[in-house]
Amino acid sequence: MTYACSRCGEQWERHPVTRVPCPACPAAAGQWCVRPSGHQAAELHAAREQLALDAGALAPCPLAPESAPKPDQMELF
């Protein structure tokens, strides 16, 4: 599965937000976020996205300098 920014088209083998562990759930780096029930979450947690931005694991989209690509703006190929 490949992820791509719907704005600029940059692609990644893994979702770039998953490069950091999630501060909102027990998901480690490289794993998808989970719900309190332990099932896979439909979307990544916003706190994790911010952590990825702060850590430099996710760069803001060059076509939208004010914000990074959000998980719901990533397309699956």
Biopython code that builds the backbone (N, CA, C, O; Angstrom):
import numpy as np
from Bio.PDB.StructureBuilder import StructureBuilder

atoms = [
    (1, "MET", "N", (0.851, -1.167, 0.000)),
    (1, "MET", "CA", (0.000, 0.000, 0.000)),
    (1, "MET", "C", (0.903, 1.237, 0.000)),
    (1, "MET", "O", (1.903, 1.284, 0.715)),
    (2, "THR", "N", (0.547, 2.213, -0.791)),
    (2, "THR", "CA", (1.286, 3.462, -0.868)),
    (2, "THR", "C", (0.371, 4.603, -0.450)),
    (2, "THR", "O", (-0.818, 4.609, -0.770)),
    (3, "TYR", "N", (0.934, 5.563, 0.264)),
    (3, "TYR", "CA", (0.190, 6.752, 0.679)),
    (3, "TYR", "C", (0.695, 7.940, -0.118)),
    (3, "TYR", "O", (1.889, 8.042, -0.401)),
    (4, "ALA", "N", (-0.208, 8.836, -0.481)),
    (4, "ALA", "CA", (0.182, 10.020, -1.247)),
    (4, "ALA", "C", (-0.581, 11.229, -0.741)),
    (4, "ALA", "O", (-1.738, 11.120, -0.335)),
    (5, "CYS", "N", (0.070, 12.377, -0.767)),
    (5, "CYS", "CA", (-0.571, 13.633, -0.416)),
    (5, "CYS", "C", (-1.495, 14.024, -1.566)),
    (5, "CYS", "O", (-1.069, 14.036, -2.721)),
    (6, "SER", "N", (-2.729, 14.339, -1.271)),
    (6, "SER", "CA", (-3.681, 14.709, -2.318)),
    (6, "SER", "C", (-3.406, 16.098, -2.872)),
    (6, "SER", "O", (-3.961, 16.472, -3.905)),
    (7, "ARG", "N", (-2.558, 16.868, -2.201)),
    (7, "ARG", "CA", (-2.233, 18.218, -2.672)),
    (7, "ARG", "C", (-1.042, 18.207, -3.627)),
    (7, "ARG", "O", (-1.146, 18.699, -4.750)),
    (8, "CYS", "N", (0.095, 17.646, -3.186)),
    (8, "CYS", "CA", (1.326, 17.733, -3.979)),
    (8, "CYS", "C", (1.686, 16.428, -4.686)),
    (8, "CYS", "O", (2.510, 16.430, -5.601)),
    (9, "GLY", "N", (1.078, 15.315, -4.274)),
    (9, "GLY", "CA", (1.346, 14.034, -4.914)),
    (9, "GLY", "C", (2.538, 13.270, -4.361)),
    (9, "GLY", "O", (2.836, 12.176, -4.840)),
    (10, "GLU", "N", (3.239, 13.823, -3.351)),
    (10, "GLU", "CA", (4.362, 13.086, -2.760)),
    (10, "GLU", "C", (3.850, 11.751, -2.239)),
    (10, "GLU", "O", (2.752, 11.670, -1.688)),
    (11, "GLN", "N", (4.659, 10.695, -2.419)),
    (11, "GLN", "CA", (4.236, 9.353, -2.033)),
    (11, "GLN", "C", (5.183, 8.745, -1.010)),
    (11, "GLN", "O", (6.373, 9.059, -0.968)),
    (12, "TRP", "N", (4.619, 7.861, -0.182)),
    (12, "TRP", "CA", (5.379, 7.154, 0.843)),
    (12, "TRP", "C", (4.925, 5.704, 0.874)),
    (12, "TRP", "O", (3.756, 5.402, 0.635)),
    (13, "GLU", "N", (5.873, 4.800, 1.174)),
    (13, "GLU", "CA", (5.539, 3.384, 1.340)),
    (13, "GLU", "C", (4.701, 3.169, 2.598)),
    (13, "GLU", "O", (3.779, 2.353, 2.613)),
    (14, "ARG", "N", (5.039, 3.924, 3.666)),
    (14, "ARG", "CA", (4.295, 3.879, 4.928)),
    (14, "ARG", "C", (3.796, 5.281, 5.226)),
    (14, "ARG", "O", (4.411, 6.266, 4.815)),
    (15, "HIS", "N", (2.705, 5.370, 5.923)),
    (15, "HIS", "CA", (2.178, 6.682, 6.285)),
    (15, "HIS", "C", (3.238, 7.401, 7.117)),
    (15, "HIS", "O", (3.685, 6.852, 8.124)),
    (16, "PRO", "N", (3.661, 8.619, 6.732)),
    (16, "PRO", "CA", (4.752, 9.291, 7.437)),
    (16, "PRO", "C", (4.458, 9.602, 8.903)),
    (16, "PRO", "O", (5.389, 9.729, 9.697)),
    (17, "VAL", "N", (3.215, 9.725, 9.269)),
    (17, "VAL", "CA", (2.870, 10.003, 10.669)),
    (17, "VAL", "C", (3.221, 8.812, 11.558)),
    (17, "VAL", "O", (3.476, 8.984, 12.750)),
    (18, "THR", "N", (3.237, 7.605, 10.987)),
    (18, "THR", "CA", (3.538, 6.417, 11.790)),
    (18, "THR", "C", (5.034, 6.273, 12.083)),
    (18, "THR", "O", (5.442, 5.283, 12.691)),
    (19, "ARG", "N", (5.850, 7.230, 11.667)),
    (19, "ARG", "CA", (7.283, 7.183, 11.977)),
    (19, "ARG", "C", (7.560, 7.468, 13.455)),
    (19, "ARG", "O", (8.654, 7.192, 13.948)),
    (20, "VAL", "N", (6.580, 8.015, 14.151)),
    (20, "VAL", "CA", (6.729, 8.320, 15.576)),
    (20, "VAL", "C", (5.689, 7.530, 16.366)),
    (20, "VAL", "O", (4.636, 7.198, 15.821)),
    (21, "PRO", "N", (5.956, 7.221, 17.637)),
    (21, "PRO", "CA", (4.952, 6.544, 18.458)),
    (21, "PRO", "C", (3.795, 7.502, 18.752)),
    (21, "PRO", "O", (3.978, 8.719, 18.754)),
    (22, "CYS", "N", (2.635, 6.962, 18.992)),
    (22, "CYS", "CA", (1.463, 7.790, 19.262)),
    (22, "CYS", "C", (1.380, 8.151, 20.743)),
    (22, "CYS", "O", (1.439, 7.268, 21.599)),
    (23, "PRO", "N", (1.241, 9.451, 21.056)),
    (23, "PRO", "CA", (1.104, 9.846, 22.449)),
    (23, "PRO", "C", (-0.316, 9.641, 22.992)),
    (23, "PRO", "O", (-0.544, 9.771, 24.195)),
    (24, "ALA", "N", (-1.268, 9.322, 22.108)),
    (24, "ALA", "CA", (-2.661, 9.182, 22.532)),
    (24, "ALA", "C", (-3.108, 7.731, 22.705)),
    (24, "ALA", "O", (-4.156, 7.472, 23.296)),
    (25, "CYS", "N", (-2.317, 6.782, 22.190)),
    (25, "CYS", "CA", (-2.667, 5.366, 22.323)),
    (25, "CYS", "C", (-1.368, 4.571, 22.395)),
    (25, "CYS", "O", (-0.293, 5.150, 22.242)),
    (26, "PRO", "N", (-1.435, 3.269, 22.622)),
    (26, "PRO", "CA", (-0.201, 2.489, 22.780)),
    (26, "PRO", "C", (0.511, 2.129, 21.477)),
    (26, "PRO", "O", (1.414, 1.293, 21.502)),
    (27, "ALA", "N", (0.143, 2.722, 20.344)),
    (27, "ALA", "CA", (0.776, 2.377, 19.068)),
    (27, "ALA", "C", (2.237, 2.840, 19.041)),
    (27, "ALA", "O", (2.538, 4.011, 19.273)),
    (28, "ALA", "N", (3.121, 1.907, 18.759)),
    (28, "ALA", "CA", (4.551, 2.209, 18.644)),
    (28, "ALA", "C", (4.832, 2.775, 17.256)),
    (28, "ALA", "O", (3.982, 2.710, 16.368)),
    (29, "ALA", "N", (6.015, 3.324, 17.076)),
    (29, "ALA", "CA", (6.424, 3.799, 15.750)),
    (29, "ALA", "C", (6.318, 2.626, 14.775)),
    (29, "ALA", "O", (6.720, 1.505, 15.088)),
    (30, "GLY", "N", (5.779, 2.898, 13.608)),
    (30, "GLY", "CA", (5.603, 1.860, 12.600)),
    (30, "GLY", "C", (4.261, 1.165, 12.654)),
    (30, "GLY", "O", (3.918, 0.413, 11.741)),
    (31, "GLN", "N", (3.489, 1.402, 13.712)),
    (31, "GLN", "CA", (2.175, 0.772, 13.849)),
    (31, "GLN", "C", (1.076, 1.810, 13.686)),
    (31, "GLN", "O", (1.281, 2.994, 13.951)),
    (32, "TRP", "N", (-0.088, 1.357, 13.250)),
    (32, "TRP", "CA", (-1.249, 2.222, 13.109)),
    (32, "TRP", "C", (-1.854, 2.468, 14.491)),
    (32, "TRP", "O", (-1.694, 1.642, 15.389)),
    (33, "CYS", "N", (-2.541, 3.585, 14.668)),
    (33, "CYS", "CA", (-3.197, 3.888, 15.947)),
    (33, "CYS", "C", (-4.304, 2.871, 16.241)),
    (33, "CYS", "O", (-4.871, 2.263, 15.333)),
    (34, "VAL", "N", (-4.590, 2.707, 17.526)),
    (34, "VAL", "CA", (-5.633, 1.778, 17.948)),
    (34, "VAL", "C", (-6.666, 2.500, 18.800)),
    (34, "VAL", "O", (-6.394, 3.525, 19.424)),
    (35, "ARG", "N", (-7.847, 1.928, 18.800)),
    (35, "ARG", "CA", (-8.933, 2.447, 19.637)),
    (35, "ARG", "C", (-8.784, 1.883, 21.046)),
    (35, "ARG", "O", (-8.016, 0.945, 21.259)),
    (36, "PRO", "N", (-9.515, 2.447, 22.009)),
    (36, "PRO", "CA", (-9.439, 1.902, 23.371)),
    (36, "PRO", "C", (-9.767, 0.411, 23.438)),
    (36, "PRO", "O", (-9.296, -0.291, 24.334)),
    (37, "SER", "N", (-10.575, -0.074, 22.490)),
    (37, "SER", "CA", (-10.921, -1.495, 22.459)),
    (37, "SER", "C", (-9.765, -2.365, 21.974)),
    (37, "SER", "O", (-9.810, -3.589, 22.093)),
    (38, "GLY", "N", (-8.723, -1.722, 21.424)),
    (38, "GLY", "CA", (-7.593, -2.461, 20.894)),
    (38, "GLY", "C", (-7.668, -2.679, 19.394)),
    (38, "GLY", "O", (-6.702, -3.143, 18.788)),
    (39, "HIS", "N", (-8.802, -2.352, 18.786)),
    (39, "HIS", "CA", (-8.950, -2.491, 17.344)),
    (39, "HIS", "C", (-8.267, -1.334, 16.626)),
    (39, "HIS", "O", (-8.085, -0.259, 17.198)),
    (40, "GLN", "N", (-7.894, -1.560, 15.381)),
    (40, "GLN", "CA", (-7.239, -0.512, 14.596)),
    (40, "GLN", "C", (-8.176, 0.680, 14.406)),
    (40, "GLN", "O", (-9.350, 0.514, 14.074)),
    (41, "ALA", "N", (-7.645, 1.873, 14.619)),
    (41, "ALA", "CA", (-8.420, 3.097, 14.427)),
    (41, "ALA", "C", (-8.548, 3.387, 12.933)),
    (41, "ALA", "O", (-7.685, 3.002, 12.145)),
    (42, "ALA", "N", (-9.621, 4.062, 12.551)),
    (42, "ALA", "CA", (-9.829, 4.422, 11.155)),
    (42, "ALA", "C", (-8.878, 5.539, 10.730)),
    (42, "ALA", "O", (-8.461, 5.597, 9.573)),
    (43, "GLU", "N", (-8.539, 6.418, 11.657)),
    (43, "GLU", "CA", (-7.655, 7.533, 11.363)),
    (43, "GLU", "C", (-6.561, 7.604, 12.421)),
    (43, "GLU", "O", (-6.721, 7.104, 13.535)),
    (44, "LEU", "N", (-5.458, 8.227, 12.059)),
    (44, "LEU", "CA", (-4.376, 8.437, 13.014)),
    (44, "LEU", "C", (-4.746, 9.587, 13.941)),
    (44, "LEU", "O", (-5.460, 10.506, 13.538)),
    (45, "HIS", "N", (-4.266, 9.541, 15.182)),
    (45, "HIS", "CA", (-4.583, 10.586, 16.149)),
    (45, "HIS", "C", (-3.910, 11.914, 15.796)),
    (45, "HIS", "O", (-2.766, 11.938, 15.342)),
    (46, "ALA", "N", (-4.625, 13.006, 16.007)),
    (46, "ALA", "CA", (-4.107, 14.343, 15.698)),
    (46, "ALA", "C", (-2.854, 14.655, 16.515)),
    (46, "ALA", "O", (-1.941, 15.312, 16.015)),
    (47, "ALA", "N", (-2.800, 14.194, 17.757)),
    (47, "ALA", "CA", (-1.624, 14.438, 18.601)),
    (47, "ALA", "C", (-0.386, 13.768, 18.001)),
    (47, "ALA", "O", (0.725, 14.281, 18.133)),
    (48, "ARG", "N", (-0.575, 12.643, 17.356)),
    (48, "ARG", "CA", (0.545, 11.953, 16.717)),
    (48, "ARG", "C", (1.011, 12.720, 15.486)),
    (48, "ARG", "O", (2.210, 12.809, 15.221)),
    (49, "GLU", "N", (0.082, 13.261, 14.749)),
    (49, "GLU", "CA", (0.434, 14.067, 13.586)),
    (49, "GLU", "C", (1.265, 15.279, 14.016)),
    (49, "GLU", "O", (2.255, 15.621, 13.368)),
    (50, "GLN", "N", (0.858, 15.922, 15.106)),
    (50, "GLN", "CA", (1.605, 17.078, 15.594)),
    (50, "GLN", "C", (2.998, 16.659, 16.063)),
    (50, "GLN", "O", (3.975, 17.368, 15.819)),
    (51, "LEU", "N", (3.091, 15.521, 16.728)),
    (51, "LEU", "CA", (4.386, 15.009, 17.171)),
    (51, "LEU", "C", (5.290, 14.727, 15.971)),
    (51, "LEU", "O", (6.484, 15.024, 16.010)),
    (52, "ALA", "N", (4.730, 14.158, 14.910)),
    (52, "ALA", "CA", (5.506, 13.879, 13.697)),
    (52, "ALA", "C", (6.013, 15.174, 13.067)),
    (52, "ALA", "O", (7.144, 15.234, 12.586)),
    (53, "LEU", "N", (5.180, 16.202, 13.071)),
    (53, "LEU", "CA", (5.611, 17.510, 12.559)),
    (53, "LEU", "C", (6.730, 18.081, 13.418)),
    (53, "LEU", "O", (7.745, 18.541, 12.895)),
    (54, "ASP", "N", (6.548, 18.053, 14.733)),
    (54, "ASP", "CA", (7.534, 18.601, 15.665)),
    (54, "ASP", "C", (8.871, 17.856, 15.587)),
    (54, "ASP", "O", (9.933, 18.463, 15.725)),
    (55, "ALA", "N", (8.811, 16.540, 15.365)),
    (55, "ALA", "CA", (10.017, 15.712, 15.314)),
    (55, "ALA", "C", (10.696, 15.750, 13.947)),
    (55, "ALA", "O", (11.798, 15.225, 13.793)),
    (56, "GLY", "N", (10.059, 16.361, 12.961)),
    (56, "GLY", "CA", (10.625, 16.417, 11.618)),
    (56, "GLY", "C", (10.377, 15.172, 10.795)),
    (56, "GLY", "O", (10.947, 15.029, 9.713)),
    (57, "ALA", "N", (9.536, 14.263, 11.281)),
    (57, "ALA", "CA", (9.215, 13.046, 10.548)),
    (57, "ALA", "C", (8.197, 13.309, 9.446)),
    (57, "ALA", "O", (8.031, 12.491, 8.541)),
    (58, "LEU", "N", (7.531, 14.424, 9.518)),
    (58, "LEU", "CA", (6.522, 14.816, 8.542)),
    (58, "LEU", "C", (6.725, 16.293, 8.245)),
    (58, "LEU", "O", (6.690, 17.124, 9.153)),
    (59, "ALA", "N", (6.934, 16.614, 7.001)),
    (59, "ALA", "CA", (7.116, 18.008, 6.611)),
    (59, "ALA", "C", (5.789, 18.567, 6.103)),
    (59, "ALA", "O", (5.000, 17.840, 5.499)),
    (60, "PRO", "N", (5.541, 19.844, 6.342)),
    (60, "PRO", "CA", (4.326, 20.445, 5.792)),
    (60, "PRO", "C", (4.326, 20.339, 4.268)),
    (60, "PRO", "O", (5.378, 20.437, 3.636)),
    (61, "CYS", "N", (3.176, 20.145, 3.694)),
    (61, "CYS", "CA", (3.035, 20.053, 2.242)),
    (61, "CYS", "C", (3.481, 21.373, 1.615)),
    (61, "CYS", "O", (3.042, 22.434, 2.058)),
    (62, "PRO", "N", (4.337, 21.336, 0.601)),
    (62, "PRO", "CA", (4.803, 22.572, -0.029)),
    (62, "PRO", "C", (3.699, 23.352, -0.732)),
    (62, "PRO", "O", (3.845, 24.552, -0.965)),
    (63, "LEU", "N", (2.610, 22.696, -1.069)),
    (63, "LEU", "CA", (1.495, 23.388, -1.720)),
    (63, "LEU", "C", (0.510, 23.968, -0.719)),
    (63, "LEU", "O", (-0.420, 24.678, -1.102)),
    (64, "ALA", "N", (0.706, 23.675, 0.544)),
    (64, "ALA", "CA", (-0.133, 24.215, 1.611)),
    (64, "ALA", "C", (0.776, 24.536, 2.791)),
    (64, "ALA", "O", (0.748, 23.821, 3.792)),
    (65, "PRO", "N", (1.590, 25.603, 2.698)),
    (65, "PRO", "CA", (2.605, 25.887, 3.717)),
    (65, "PRO", "C", (2.077, 26.049, 5.135)),
    (65, "PRO", "O", (2.844, 25.929, 6.090)),
    (66, "GLU", "N", (0.815, 26.314, 5.293)),
    (66, "GLU", "CA", (0.247, 26.523, 6.626)),
    (66, "GLU", "C", (-0.126, 25.224, 7.325)),
    (66, "GLU", "O", (-0.354, 25.229, 8.535)),
    (67, "SER", "N", (-0.193, 24.116, 6.602)),
    (67, "SER", "CA", (-0.592, 22.870, 7.253)),
    (67, "SER", "C", (0.025, 21.672, 6.552)),
    (67, "SER", "O", (0.325, 21.715, 5.359)),
    (68, "ALA", "N", (0.207, 20.617, 7.306)),
    (68, "ALA", "CA", (0.727, 19.366, 6.768)),
    (68, "ALA", "C", (-0.420, 18.546, 6.210)),
    (68, "ALA", "O", (-1.572, 18.787, 6.569)),
    (69, "PRO", "N", (-0.138, 17.583, 5.343)),
    (69, "PRO", "CA", (-1.204, 16.720, 4.860)),
    (69, "PRO", "C", (-1.832, 15.959, 6.021)),
    (69, "PRO", "O", (-1.124, 15.346, 6.821)),
    (70, "LYS", "N", (-3.125, 15.996, 6.114)),
    (70, "LYS", "CA", (-3.855, 15.310, 7.173)),
    (70, "LYS", "C", (-4.088, 13.865, 6.761)),
    (70, "LYS", "O", (-4.112, 13.561, 5.568)),
    (71, "PRO", "N", (-4.262, 12.964, 7.732)),
    (71, "PRO", "CA", (-4.509, 11.567, 7.376)),
    (71, "PRO", "C", (-5.677, 11.396, 6.412)),
    (71, "PRO", "O", (-5.631, 10.514, 5.553)),
    (72, "ASP", "N", (-6.721, 12.212, 6.528)),
    (72, "ASP", "CA", (-7.863, 12.064, 5.626)),
    (72, "ASP", "C", (-7.582, 12.657, 4.250)),
    (72, "ASP", "O", (-8.416, 12.537, 3.352)),
    (73, "GLN", "N", (-6.421, 13.295, 4.062)),
    (73, "GLN", "CA", (-6.047, 13.825, 2.764)),
    (73, "GLN", "C", (-5.028, 12.919, 2.075)),
    (73, "GLN", "O", (-4.555, 13.238, 0.985)),
    (74, "MET", "N", (-4.690, 11.796, 2.700)),
    (74, "MET", "CA", (-3.783, 10.831, 2.111)),
    (74, "MET", "C", (-4.629, 9.880, 1.270)),
    (74, "MET", "O", (-5.697, 9.436, 1.691)),
    (75, "GLU", "N", (-4.136, 9.583, 0.090)),
    (75, "GLU", "CA", (-4.840, 8.666, -0.789)),
    (75, "GLU", "C", (-4.118, 7.321, -0.773)),
    (75, "GLU", "O", (-2.890, 7.271, -0.715)),
    (76, "LEU", "N", (-4.868, 6.256, -0.823)),
    (76, "LEU", "CA", (-4.295, 4.906, -0.887)),
    (76, "LEU", "C", (-4.202, 4.479, -2.333)),
    (76, "LEU", "O", (-5.142, 4.684, -3.100)),
    (77, "PHE", "N", (-3.085, 3.891, -2.720)),
    (77, "PHE", "CA", (-2.906, 3.398, -4.073)),
    (77, "PHE", "C", (-2.782, 1.911, -4.055)),
    (77, "PHE", "O", (-2.623, 1.292, -5.108)),
]
sb = StructureBuilder()
sb.init_structure("model")
sb.init_model(0)
sb.init_chain("A")
sb.init_seg("    ")
for serial, (resi, resn, name, xyz) in enumerate(atoms, 1):
    if name == "N":
        sb.init_residue(resn, " ", resi, " ")
    sb.init_atom(name, np.array(xyz, "f"), 0.0, 1.0, " ", f" {name:<3s}", serial, name[0])
structure = sb.get_structure()
